Each structure stands twice: as structure tokens, then as C-alpha cells.
Amino acid sequence: MEGNTQNTDNNKVARFLLTFFLGWIGSIIINNTSLKPEGYKCRTLAYFFLSLITFGIYGLVASICNFSFKPGAERNIGYVKE
């Protein structure tokens, strides 16, 4: 059980780093790897356009929210249920 928790924590850190440093390119990578949360799709266009409009603030907020991602939640910033 503890190994699964460690893997989940590593995924959160990886998603944070990808979205923070690579922005929308990171969200494309997330969508096409095992970093994508099961049952969710990363909102690639939202990362791109909202980060442009907010001068990167949305990307920062969405990156931080990757640490508090809750699979059972109805909504998560930067993700939409598939």
C-alpha cells in the first residue's frame, strides 16, 4: 500500500513540474503518459490560453493544484473528467 502512495506522490510532483515549467506542452505530455490521473483528461487548451491571458498565473495556480488533486472530486483545476 505504501508503494502506491509513493507512486502517487511522485506523479503529483512530476505533474507540478511539467505544468509549471513547460506549461501547455507539459499538459500534452501528461495526457499521453501514465502521469494522467485515471478517468481525467488534462485541459491542454485551457493551460495554453489562460496562461497567456493571465501572464502565467493560471499555469502557476494549476501547477500548485496538482498537489491537491482529488480523484473523487467533482472538479479539479486543470482537469476534466473523460
C-alpha positions in Angstrom: 0.0 0.0 0.0 2.8 2.4 0.9 4.4 1.9 -2.6 1.2 3.1 -4.2 1.2 6.2 -2.1 4.8 6.9 -3.1 4.0 6.5 -6.8 1.0 8.9 -6.4 3.2 11.5 -4.7 5.8 11.1 -7.4 3.1 11.7 -10.1 1.9 14.8 -8.3 5.4 16.2 -8.2 6.0 15.3 -11.9 2.7 16.9 -12.9 3.6 20.0 -11.0 7.0 20.4 -12.6 5.7 19.7 -16.1 2.8 22.2 -15.9 4.9 24.8 -14.1 8.0 24.8 -16.2 6.6 23.6 -19.6 3.0 25.0 -19.4 0.7 23.6 -22.1 3.5 21.4 -23.5 3.6 19.7 -20.1 -0.2 19.1 -20.2 0.2 17.4 -23.6 2.9 15.2 -22.1 0.7 14.4 -19.1 -2.2 13.4 -21.4 0.0 10.9 -23.2 1.8 9.3 -20.3 1.0 7.4 -17.1 1.0 10.8 -15.3 -2.6 11.4 -16.4 -4.9 10.8 -13.5 -7.2 7.8 -14.2 -10.5 8.9 -15.6 -9.4 12.5 -16.2 -8.1 14.5 -19.2 -5.7 17.4 -18.7 -7.2 20.7 -20.2 -4.4 21.4 -22.6 -6.0 24.4 -24.4 -7.1 25.8 -21.0 -3.4 25.8 -19.9 -2.3 27.4 -23.1 -4.9 30.2 -23.4 -5.5 31.0 -19.8 -1.7 31.1 -19.1 -1.3 33.5 -22.0 -4.2 35.7 -20.8 -3.1 35.8 -17.2 0.7 36.1 -18.0 1.4 32.6 -16.5 -0.6 33.0 -13.3 -3.2 30.3 -14.3 -0.3 27.9 -15.1 1.1 28.5 -11.6 -2.2 28.0 -9.9 -3.0 24.9 -11.9 0.5 23.5 -11.1 0.1 24.0 -7.4 -3.4 22.4 -7.6 -1.7 19.2 -8.9 -0.6 18.7 -5.3 -4.1 18.7 -4.0 -5.7 16.7 -6.9 -8.5 14.5 -5.6 -9.7 11.8 -8.0 -13.1 11.6 -6.2 -13.8 15.3 -6.5 -16.3 16.6 -9.0 -13.9 19.3 -10.3 -10.1 19.7 -10.3 -8.3 22.8 -11.6 -6.7 21.9 -15.0 -8.6 18.6 -15.5 -11.9 17.4 -16.8 -13.5 14.0 -16.4 -13.4 11.9 -19.5 
